[in-house]
Amino acid sequence: MSKPSILGMTVIFVTAVLYIHFGSEDPFSIVSFGMLSIVIYITIRNRIQRNEMYELDKLHLAQLQEAYEQLQEASVTAMQYAVLEERTRIAREIHDAVGHSLTSLIVQMQALRYMMKKEPEKAEKSLESMLVVARQGLHDIRISVHSLADDRSESGITPLKALLSRMEATASIQYEFDTVLNDEDIDVNIYGTLFKILQEAITNIIRHSQATMVYVRLTKEAGKIVMQIRDNGILQSSQPIHEGFGLKVMKERLEEQGGRLHYSAMEPHGFNIIAEVPMLD
């Protein structure tokens, strides 16, 4: 039996009991109790429907929240994969450079042992050729290692914007980037630090903030570079801020460069990060 049928029978039974105790046989009394039963039925049915809709909305909200969290994790994973892919590319370049140079040197050195006895003049020319190969191989390795160590792919304004663009594409979080500085205004090492700070901040925003907008401002102030990262996330100004792993990593990176990290909740909601890095002399 359906819920409306059970509800209707229950209302009729309750109305009948009330009529037996308090009603009379005149038409007005019968109509009054009939109307009362209809009002009771409609009221109870509407209340039940509201409760069912409330529970259904809670279920849908939980499902949407779960899907949103999965999307955030996927976005973070995509960003981390992009960084890993770039490092893998540089490592492959190092491997190829070392492998080619050493293979060429080994072949020529094996031939050199016989040339030194029978053809010393030819051996001397071969030695010069080996030195050229060794110098070129060393040059290639230094370029690749320097790129990997200093992460020159993270130098300049463009990589900072690329991080924000990737965030917008993967997590549907819009951004505004404001600066009058250019690549030559800031040292390469400072840009590398700012890149990592912004990368960590974006990761935290995607994972925790539920923000729809991020504002980044880069300025030069009194011998230091200042980067402000602000979002419109769910953090309320009255909520305490717990310094998690991400904030600790940012603080450590800045302190290694002699800089400082400031953070606070925004009014009426959101999170604000200010990273300061002293300029090199």
C-alpha positions as CSV (number, residue, x, y, z in Angstrom):
1,M,0.0,0.0,0.0
2,S,1.3,3.5,-0.9
3,K,2.1,6.2,1.5
4,P,-0.8,8.5,0.4
5,S,-3.3,5.7,0.9
6,I,-2.0,4.9,4.4
7,L,-2.0,8.7,5.2
8,G,-5.6,9.1,3.9
9,M,-6.9,6.1,5.9
10,T,-5.2,7.4,9.0
11,V,-6.7,10.9,8.6
12,I,-10.2,9.4,8.1
13,F,-9.8,7.2,11.2
14,V,-8.7,10.1,13.3
15,T,-11.5,12.4,12.0
16,A,-14.1,9.6,12.6
17,V,-12.9,9.3,16.2
18,L,-13.1,13.0,16.7
19,Y,-16.6,13.1,15.1
20,I,-17.8,10.3,17.4
21,H,-16.7,12.2,20.5
22,F,-17.4,15.8,19.6
23,G,-19.6,15.8,16.4
24,S,-23.4,15.8,15.9
25,E,-25.7,14.6,13.1
26,D,-26.5,18.1,11.7
27,P,-25.1,18.8,8.1
28,F,-22.9,21.7,9.3
29,S,-21.1,19.4,11.8
30,I,-20.6,16.7,9.1
31,V,-19.3,19.2,6.6
32,S,-17.0,20.8,9.2
33,F,-15.4,17.5,10.1
34,G,-15.1,16.6,6.5
35,M,-13.2,19.9,5.8
36,L,-11.1,19.3,8.9
37,S,-10.0,15.9,7.6
38,I,-9.1,17.5,4.2
39,V,-7.0,20.2,5.9
40,I,-5.3,17.6,8.2
41,Y,-4.5,15.4,5.2
42,I,-3.1,18.2,3.1
43,T,-1.0,19.6,6.0
44,I,0.5,16.2,6.8
45,R,1.1,15.3,3.2
46,N,2.9,18.7,2.6
47,R,5.1,18.2,5.7
48,I,6.0,14.7,4.5
49,Q,6.9,15.9,1.0
50,R,9.0,18.7,2.5
51,N,10.9,16.2,4.6
52,E,11.4,14.0,1.6
53,M,12.7,16.9,-0.5
54,Y,15.0,18.0,2.3
55,E,16.5,14.5,2.5
56,L,16.8,14.3,-1.3
57,D,18.6,17.7,-1.4
58,K,21.0,16.6,1.3
59,L,21.8,13.5,-0.7
60,H,22.4,15.5,-3.9
61,L,24.5,18.0,-2.0
62,A,26.7,15.2,-0.6
63,Q,27.0,13.7,-4.1
64,L,28.0,17.1,-5.5
65,Q,30.5,17.7,-2.8
66,E,32.1,14.3,-3.4
67,A,32.3,14.9,-7.1
68,Y,33.8,18.4,-6.5
69,E,36.5,16.9,-4.2
70,Q,37.3,14.3,-6.8
71,L,37.6,17.0,-9.4
72,Q,39.9,19.0,-7.1
73,E,42.2,16.0,-6.5
74,A,42.3,15.3,-10.3
75,S,43.3,19.0,-10.8
76,V,46.1,18.8,-8.3
77,T,47.3,15.5,-9.8
78,A,47.3,17.1,-13.3
79,M,49.4,20.0,-12.1
80,Q,51.9,17.7,-10.3
81,Y,52.1,15.5,-13.4
82,A,52.9,18.4,-15.5
83,V,55.8,19.4,-13.2
84,L,57.0,15.7,-13.1
85,E,56.8,15.5,-16.9
86,E,59.0,18.5,-17.3
87,R,61.6,17.1,-14.9
88,T,61.5,13.8,-16.7
89,R,62.2,15.5,-20.0
90,I,65.3,17.3,-18.5
91,A,66.5,14.0,-17.0
92,R,66.1,12.3,-20.4
93,E,68.2,15.1,-22.0
94,I,70.9,14.5,-19.4
95,H,70.8,10.7,-20.1
96,D,71.0,11.2,-23.8
97,A,73.8,13.7,-23.6
98,V,75.9,11.5,-21.3
99,G,75.1,8.3,-23.2
100,H,76.1,9.8,-26.6
101,S,79.3,11.4,-25.4
102,L,80.6,8.5,-23.4
103,T,79.7,6.0,-26.2
104,S,81.6,8.0,-28.7
105,L,84.6,8.4,-26.4
106,I,84.7,4.7,-25.6
107,V,84.8,3.7,-29.3
108,Q,87.5,6.2,-30.1
109,M,89.6,5.2,-27.0
110,Q,89.5,1.5,-28.0
111,A,90.8,2.5,-31.4
112,L,93.4,4.8,-29.9
113,R,95.2,1.9,-28.2
114,Y,96.1,0.4,-31.6
115,M,96.8,3.7,-33.3
116,M,99.4,4.7,-30.7
117,K,101.6,1.8,-31.7
118,K,101.1,1.8,-35.5
119,E,100.0,5.3,-36.4
120,P,101.0,7.8,-33.8
121,E,100.2,10.8,-36.0
122,K,96.7,9.5,-36.6
123,A,96.3,8.7,-32.9
124,E,97.2,12.4,-32.1
125,K,94.4,13.6,-34.4
126,S,92.0,11.1,-32.9
127,L,92.9,12.4,-29.4
128,E,92.0,16.0,-30.5
129,S,88.7,14.7,-31.8
130,M,88.0,13.0,-28.5
131,L,88.7,16.2,-26.6
132,V,86.1,18.0,-28.7
133,V,83.5,15.3,-28.0
134,A,84.3,15.4,-24.3
135,R,84.1,19.2,-24.1
136,Q,80.8,19.2,-26.0
137,G,79.4,16.5,-23.8
138,L,80.4,18.3,-20.7
139,H,78.8,21.5,-22.0
140,D,75.5,19.7,-22.8
141,I,75.5,18.1,-19.3
142,R,76.1,21.4,-17.6
143,I,73.2,23.0,-19.4
144,S,70.8,20.2,-18.6
145,V,71.9,19.9,-14.9
146,H,71.8,23.7,-14.5
147,S,68.2,23.7,-15.9
148,L,67.2,20.9,-13.6
149,A,68.8,22.4,-10.5
150,D,67.7,26.0,-11.0
151,D,64.5,25.1,-12.7
152,R,64.9,27.8,-15.3
153,S,61.5,26.8,-16.7
154,E,60.1,28.5,-13.6
155,S,61.9,31.8,-14.3
156,G,59.9,34.9,-15.4
157,I,56.3,36.2,-15.5
158,T,55.1,33.7,-18.1
159,P,55.5,30.5,-15.9
160,L,53.5,32.3,-13.1
161,K,50.7,33.0,-15.5
162,A,50.9,29.5,-16.9
163,L,50.3,28.1,-13.4
164,L,47.2,30.2,-13.1
165,S,46.0,29.3,-16.5
166,R,46.4,25.6,-15.8
167,M,44.4,26.1,-12.5
168,E,41.6,27.8,-14.5
169,A,41.5,25.1,-17.1
170,T,41.6,22.1,-14.7
171,A,39.7,23.4,-11.6
172,S,37.4,26.1,-13.2
173,I,38.8,28.8,-10.9
174,Q,39.2,32.1,-12.6
175,Y,42.1,34.5,-11.8
176,E,43.4,38.0,-12.2
177,F,47.1,38.7,-12.4
178,D,48.4,42.2,-11.8
179,T,52.0,43.4,-12.2
180,V,54.0,46.1,-13.9
181,L,57.3,44.0,-13.5
182,N,58.9,42.1,-16.3
183,D,61.4,39.2,-16.5
184,E,64.5,41.4,-16.2
185,D,63.3,43.2,-13.0
186,I,63.7,40.1,-10.8
187,D,66.5,37.7,-10.3
188,V,66.1,34.2,-11.6
189,N,66.4,32.6,-8.1
190,I,63.6,34.9,-6.8
191,Y,61.4,33.9,-9.7
192,G,62.0,30.3,-8.9
193,T,61.0,30.8,-5.3
194,L,57.9,32.8,-6.3
195,F,56.9,30.0,-8.7
196,K,57.1,27.4,-6.0
197,I,55.1,29.6,-3.5
198,L,52.4,30.2,-6.1
199,Q,52.3,26.5,-7.0
200,E,51.9,25.5,-3.4
201,A,49.2,28.2,-2.8
202,I,47.2,27.0,-5.9
203,T,47.4,23.4,-4.7
204,N,45.9,24.5,-1.3
205,I,43.2,26.6,-3.0
206,I,42.1,23.7,-5.2
207,R,42.1,21.3,-2.3
208,H,40.5,23.3,0.5
209,S,39.1,26.7,-0.4
210,Q,36.2,26.0,-2.8
211,A,37.1,29.4,-4.3
212,T,35.8,30.6,-7.6
213,M,38.3,33.5,-8.0
214,V,42.0,34.0,-7.3
215,Y,43.8,37.4,-7.3
216,V,47.6,37.6,-7.7
217,R,49.6,40.8,-7.5
218,L,53.3,41.1,-7.9
219,T,55.1,44.3,-6.9
220,K,58.5,45.7,-5.9
221,E,58.6,47.5,-2.6
222,A,61.5,49.0,-0.6
223,G,64.2,46.5,-1.7
224,K,61.9,43.4,-1.7
225,I,59.6,41.6,-4.1
226,V,56.0,41.1,-2.7
227,M,53.6,38.6,-4.1
228,Q,50.0,38.7,-2.8
229,I,47.7,35.7,-3.4
230,R,44.1,36.2,-2.4
231,D,41.0,33.9,-3.0
232,N,37.3,34.2,-2.3
233,G,37.0,30.8,-0.6
234,I,34.9,29.6,2.2
235,L,37.2,30.5,5.1
236,Q,35.4,32.9,7.4
237,S,37.2,35.7,9.1
238,S,36.2,34.3,12.5
239,Q,37.6,30.9,11.9
240,P,41.1,30.0,13.3
241,I,43.8,29.3,10.8
242,H,45.8,26.1,11.2
243,E,49.3,26.2,9.7
244,G,49.3,23.0,7.7
245,F,52.0,21.4,5.6
246,G,51.5,23.8,2.6
247,L,51.9,27.0,4.6
248,K,55.0,25.5,6.4
249,V,56.6,24.6,3.1
250,M,56.0,28.2,1.8
251,K,57.4,29.7,5.0
252,E,60.5,27.6,4.9
253,R,61.2,28.4,1.2
254,L,60.9,32.1,1.9
255,E,63.0,32.0,5.0
256,E,65.8,30.2,3.1
257,Q,65.9,33.4,0.9
258,G,65.7,35.7,3.9
259,G,62.0,36.4,3.2
260,R,58.8,36.3,5.2
261,L,55.3,34.8,4.8
262,H,52.1,36.6,6.1
263,Y,48.6,35.1,5.9
264,S,45.2,36.0,7.2
265,A,41.5,35.4,6.7
266,M,39.6,37.9,4.6
267,E,36.4,39.8,5.2
268,P,33.7,38.5,4.8
269,H,35.4,35.2,3.6
270,G,38.5,34.0,1.8
271,F,42.2,33.7,2.4
272,N,45.1,36.1,1.8
273,I,48.8,35.3,1.5
274,I,51.6,37.8,1.2
275,A,55.1,36.5,0.3
276,E,58.1,38.8,0.7
277,V,61.5,38.1,-0.8
278,P,64.4,40.5,-0.4
279,M,66.1,41.6,-3.7
280,L,69.7,40.5,-4.3
281,D,72.4,43.1,-4.2
